[in-house]
Amino acid sequence: MLSYSFSDNKTTPLYEQLYQMIRDDILSGRLHSFEPLPSKRSIANQLSISVITVENAYNQLMSEGYIESIPRKGFYVSDINQIELRPDNTVYGLKNTTFINTTSNNYSTDISSPNYFADFTSNATDPESFPFTIWAKINRHILSEEQEKLMTNPPSNGMRELRIAIAQNLSSFRGINVNPDNIIIGAGTDTIYSILIQLLGFDIMYGTEDPGYDKISLALNANNVANVRIPIDDSGIIISELRKNMVDIIHTTPFHHFPTGITMPIKRRYELLNWAVTPNRHLGLHNLKYIIEDDYDSEFRFTGLPIPSLFSIDNNERVIYMNTFTKSLASTIRISYMVLPDHLMNEYRERLSFYSCPVSTFEQLTLARFISEGFYEKHINRMRTSSRKKRDTLLKAIKSCKLGDISEIKEEQAGLHFILKLDASVSDESFILKCKKDGVNISSISEHSFMINYSSVPLDRIKDAVGVLETASSSSLA
């Protein structure tokens, strides 16, 4: 039986304390792989706590992959203890590479798109969600109080005020402790990747998830570097495929995979970290492998604790952490950032610090104050509430109509999209075309599986949009 003592610290809920103690016992080996765990009622009686407390702790452990539930048998420790992260004794070093200046085009392309009643493919922000009043107030303060800073070019890696604010937010929300000086501010994925490729090398193999965020592959192709799509399974990136394709750098979305929505369990996370510390034979000991962790919508988890990041459990400086404010604020606010391990940050300072930061001082100071004065946390809380309401309205509307009888919802507990699987006679192509004809844009990720991204769809349009999906699922274009 499990025997634990709880702290009197009221800021940490009992379920979180129980989760942490069981997790620590699993990681330390006191609880072994495949070992059965007490039933929820049994451990609740033994520790004099409620069954709900145990249930919440077990749910968190299952969501992270530490334990699993076997129907009619109970809960068991997952098979993760045989994975050992090898200590890294290699000398840090990067391949010799030629650095190039990347400049934006001197032209812009305006591609018009249909104005849909509801667009389930868009990652845009519903205007009702953006804090315009507070943003404008901060803008006025910056213009009147920070005039000298506004006339000063920011450091290559961004304004220190913003880097400190980001570091504090990462610590309080994601449990990631980073040095603000290791943060680099960029204007979206494009500029971040341009820097990374020059830092890591042009003549190595980059990998992206398949399916995955296509823009990463496009950015790699635009920089003329070799890259390969790595298939995923129900746990994320398939490690054997990384070895088979001799990948050196892998881009992954472990918290909430895009587009399938799956969360990488702890066993696969350790396998991925273990892969990263194994030298590539074709490159030799002095050339390292890295994991680029894209944590793009980690702010939006609707149940339980945030899933620990790969960066926070990496002891060998092999994870580069990347995030953006396009999901949490607006897709039009082109501010992203990455956190480099110490040795890579030293390389950046020596080789690439001549670049100018692509984000204006004004935008950086505004966002820094928005975060540091507590407005960002309040905004995220409101966004979670709003997004949860949209999601629940969507799920209720789907389940209460004919769609509920022919569909399955997957991965709806985190992020701003989920997967709708249809068991319908209509072809995917006919279904999508019929939806578009009636004003609803939708896209498939595989046969009869559709991504429902609800971030840009107003709440009052959701029921009517589901009605269009219902009609399209039972008919085809004439």
FIBADO-169541 format. One record per residue (C-alpha): z negated, y, x. Coordinates in pm, whole numbers, padded with zeros to 5 digits, always signed. Layout:
ZYX;...
# end
This chain:
+00000+00000+00000;+00062+00358+00105;-00249+00557+00188;-00223+00934+00219;-00450+01238+00208;-00327+01558+00051;-00381+01908+00182;-00562+02176-00019;-00274+02411+00063;-00163+02520-00284;+00161+02671-00153;+00297+02321-00087;+00330+02115-00409;+00187+01762-00410;+00528+01602-00455;+00657+01785-00146;+00355+01670+00057;+00409+01310-00056;+00782+01333+00023;+00706+01466+00373;+00449+01193+00448;+00673+00907+00334;+00971+01057+00519;+00766+01090+00840;+00652+00726+00808;+01014+00615+00773;+01132+00818+01073;+00840+00703+01289;+00902+00338+01205;+00574+00280+01022;+00788+00201+00719;+01071-00034+00814;+01427-00065+00691;+01453-00267+00366;+01073-00256+00319;+00978-00238-00051;+00786+00066-00169;+00516+00067-00438;+00626+00144-00791;+00582+00499-00909;+00293+00404-01136;+00124+00195-00866;+00123+00469-00603;+00022+00728-00864;-00286+00522-00956;-00376+00457-00593;-00350+00822-00486;-00488+00965-00813;-00179+01175-00877;+00064+01190-01167;+00366+00964-01205;+00580+01279-01228;+00460+01382-00879;+00565+01044-00738;+00894+01054-00926;+00980+01396-00783;+00896+01278-00429;+01102+00959-00469;+01395+01156-00614;+01397+01386-00312;+01381+01091-00073;+01670+00924-00256;+01881+01241-00259;+01847+01260+00120;+01913+00889+00165;+01574+00781+00302;+01513+00534+00020;+01726+00362-00241;+01667+00221-00584;+01779-00134-00667;+01802-00198-01043;+01526-00424-01177;+01380-00464-00827;+01238-00126-00730;+01253+00114-00437;+01331+00017-00078;+01348+00199+00257;+01708+00261+00359;+01852+00103+00672;+01829+00398+00910;+01572+00301+01174;+01810+00112+01401;+01992+00436+01477;+01864+00594+01794;+01979+00929+01924;+02035+00880+02290;+01893+01146+02524;+02170+01356+02664;+02177+01375+03042;+02532+01499+03077;+02606+01834+03235;+02722+02084+02978;+03075+02196+03045;+03392+02300+02868;+03752+02220+02948;+03941+02493+03127;+04131+02683+02866;+04347+02989+02833;+04201+03260+02614;+04427+03457+02388;+04388+03769+02178;+04426+03704+01808;+04534+04002+01606;+04593+04028+01236;+04944+04072+01102;+05065+04425+01042;+05174+04335+00694;+05010+04198+00383;+05142+03955+00126;+05070+04010-00240;+05117+03684-00430;+05072+03724-00804;+04897+03444-00990;+04880+03375-01365;+04592+03533-01551;+04419+03227-01696;+04168+03233-01979;+03953+03002-01762;+04029+02904-01403;+03840+02593-01289;+04012+02603-00948;+03896+02949-00843;+03601+03022-00612;+03594+03386-00719;+03273+03542-00846;+03217+03634-01208;+03185+04019-01197;+02881+03992-01425;+02696+03817-01139;+02740+04078-00867;+02450+04326-00811;+02667+04639-00818;+02381+04881-00886;+02166+04765-00592;+02468+04738-00362;+02569+05098-00443;+02211+05222-00390;+02196+05059-00046;+02537+05206+00039;+02409+05555-00037;+02100+05500+00179;+02311+05373+00469;+02543+05674+00448;+02254+05921+00449;+02013+05748+00690;+02225+05556+00941;+02495+05804+01034;+02455+05755+01409;+02479+05376+01380;+02781+05408+01152;+02964+05586+01433;+02875+05315+01686;+03082+05002+01737;+02882+04685+01674;+02825+04427+01951;+03084+04151+01983;+02868+03904+01790;+02763+04152+01521;+02489+04404+01441;+02148+04285+01551;+01997+04398+01218;+02223+04155+01030;+02168+03872+01277;+01790+03909+01246;+01815+03912+00865;+02031+03599+00868;+01792+03421+01108;+01494+03503+00885;+01681+03382+00577;+01779+03056+00750;+01418+02998+00850;+01267+03064+00507;+01533+02893+00295;+01694+02620+00510;+01411+02547+00756;+01644+02630+01044;+01485+02821+01330;+01747+03004+01535;+01760+03285+01788;+01938+03586+01630;+02124+03625+01960;+02292+03287+01898;+02451+03409+01574;+02811+03535+01569;+02934+03738+01272;+03295+03692+01161;+03529+03802+00884;+03573+03467+00716;+03661+03118+00835;+03980+03239+01004;+03814+03457+01267;+03528+03213+01320;+03773+02931+01393;+03984+03149+01618;+03677+03206+01833;+03571+02840+01825;+03910+02707+01932;+03918+02942+02230;+03562+02846+02315;+03599+02469+02281;+03956+02420+02396;+04318+02390+02284;+04400+02046+02429;+04139+01836+02247;+04146+01662+01911;+03998+01836+01606;+03917+01650+01287;+03879+01759+00925;+03768+01569+00617;+04020+01396+00392;+03998+01510+00121;+03856+01839+00239;+03893+02214+00264;+04263+02252+00344;+04223+02601+00490;+04052+02452+00798;+04356+02237+00875;+04582+02537+00820;+04374+02744+01062;+04393+02467+01323;+04769+02434+01277;+04812+02811+01306;+04637+02794+01644;+04865+02509+01758;+04588+02260+01825;+04603+01888+01756;+04412+01787+01446;+04378+01483+01223;+04244+01420+00874;+03949+01177+00873;+03889+00980+00551;+03551+00981+00380;+03364+00721+00176;+03071+00757-00062;+02848+00867+00229;+03087+01114+00394;+03285+01103+00719;+03369+00747+00829;+03238+00724+01185;+03472+00441+01293;+03768+00664+01205;+03636+00935+01439;+03636+00684+01724;+03971+00535+01626;+04137+00878+01632;+03948+00990+01947;+03822+01303+01773;+03634+01557+01985;+03540+01816+01721;+03475+01730+01356;+03439+01980+01072;+03221+01846+00792;+03043+01960+00473;+02738+01728+00464;+02529+01917+00208;+02792+01925-00066;+03126+01782+00034;+03430+01974-00074;+03581+01875-00309;+03406+01547-00408;+03056+01700-00417;+02884+01406-00242;+02579+01462-00018;+02576+01287+00317;+02269+01056+00330;+02033+01064+00625;+02163+00735+00769;+02519+00871+00799;+02384+01199+00939;+02212+01014+01223;+02523+00803+01278;+02727+01122+01308;+02479+01275+01554;+02484+00950+01750;+02865+00967+01765;+02843+01320+01904;+02630+01217+02205;+02860+00929+02301;+03105+01052+02570;+03474+01022+02497;+03622+00782+02748;+03954+00966+02757;+03783+01290+02854;+03497+01183+03078;+03129+01269+03085;+03168+01643+03124;+03356+01702+02804;+03143+01712+02495;+03195+01634+02130;+03070+01871+01860;+03001+01870+01488;+03086+02186+01295;+02850+02185+00998;+02990+02392+00711;+02692+02470+00484;+02911+02674+00247;+02714+02652-00081;+02372+02521+00022;+02203+02800-00177;+02296+02622-00499;+02087+02310-00533;+01948+02280-00886;+01690+02004-00843;+01443+01916-00567;+01410+02061-00218;+01705+02182-00008;+01861+01898+00192;+01779+01941+00566;+02080+02052+00768;+02237+01856+01052;+02161+02152+01276;+01787+02121+01208;+01773+01753+01316;+02003+01784+01618;+01816+01748+01949;+02120+01749+02177;+02292+02084+02104;+02593+01917+01944;+02593+02091+01605;+02755+02428+01540;+02624+02568+01211;+02857+02771+00991;+02804+02951+00661;+02948+03231+00453;+02844+03484+00189;+03160+03431-00016;+02990+03180-00249;+02653+03350-00285;+02778+03710-00313;+03153+03739-00369;+03473+03588-00233;+03590+03942-00154;+03300+04005+00085;+03454+03859+00397;+03140+03801+00602;+03078+03462+00761;+02871+03354+01057;+02809+03065+01291;+02512+02963+01505;+02596+02834+01851;+02377+02610+02068;+02238+02786+02377;+02492+02650+02626;+02787+02745+02404;+02644+03091+02346;+02626+03139+02722;+02993+03040+02747;+03079+03286+02471;+02904+03573+02647;+03083+03498+02972;+03431+03448+02832;+03476+03598+02486;+03233+03885+02444;+03515+04133+02508;+03628+04082+02147;+03534+04343+01888;+03337+04228+01587;+03586+04215+01295;+03331+04322+01030;+03265+04694+00988;+02927+04838+01082;+02890+04977+00729;+02928+04634+00566;+02695+04470+00816;+02418+04727+00772;+02449+04705+00393;+02420+04328+00391;+02136+04335+00647;+01930+04563+00425;+02023+04367+00113;+01877+04054+00276;+01579+04202+00460;+01450+04400+00160;+01437+04088-00058;+01735+04165-00282;+01935+03866-00159;+01661+03617-00248;+01628+03769-00595;+02005+03764-00635;+02024+03395-00536;+01749+03310-00786;+01942+03488-01061;+02265+03318-00952;+02098+02977-00962;+01972+03045-01313;+02312+03173-01425;+02502+02889-01258;+02267+02626-01399;+02321+02772-01747;+02699+02757-01701;+02680+02402-01571;+02452+02287-01855;+02677+02454-02113;+02978+02280-01960;+02810+01939-01954;+02682+01976-02310;+03024+02085-02436;+03195+01791-02264;+02944+01533-02388;+02947+01664-02747;+03324+01635-02794;+03574+01349-02757;+03583+01407-02382;+03233+01264-02362;+03364+00921-02468;+03640+00906-02206;+03487+01087-01908;+03230+01052-01633;+03055+01343-01458;+02981+01309-01088;+02790+01518-00832;+02670+01791-01068;+02328+01854-00907;+02436+02096-00634;+02700+02353-00558;+02924+02535-00802;+03159+02253-00891;+03146+01892-01007;+03395+01611-01062;+03526+01514-01405;+03670+01160-01415;+03889+01088-01718;+03977+00754-01870;+04275+00882-02062;+04628+00756-02124;+04782+01092-02041;+04908+01133-01684;+04735+01376-01448;+05050+01588-01428;+05085+01613-01805;+04714+01687-01845;+04724+01971-01589;+05044+02120-01730;+04912+02110-02087;+04588+02280-01978;+04780+02552-01794;+05006+02606-02093;+04693+02673-02302;+04539+02907-02045;+04309+02678-01844;+04377+02610-01477;+04252+02278-01337;+04333+02066-01032;+04302+01696-00948;+04145+01555-00631;+04256+01196-00696;+04398+00994-00983;+04222+01091-01309;+03957+01289-01115;+03945+01667-01153;+03741+01936-00981;+03558+02168-01220;+03471+02486-01030;+03288+02708-01278;+03182+03003-01059;+03444+03245-01197;+03446+03130-01561;+03247+03356-01797;+02978+03175-01995;+03123+03278-02331;+03459+03112-02250;+03327+02772-02149;+03321+02603-02491;+03676+02715-02573;+03793+02604-02226;+03643+02258-02281;+03828+02249-02614;+04153+02294-02424;+04059+02006-02190;+03978+01788-02493;+04312+01858-02658;+04507+01806-02334;+04337+01473-02266;+04480+01320-02581;+04830+01466-02574;+05113+01539-02337;+05379+01806-02319;+05654+01761-02568;
# end
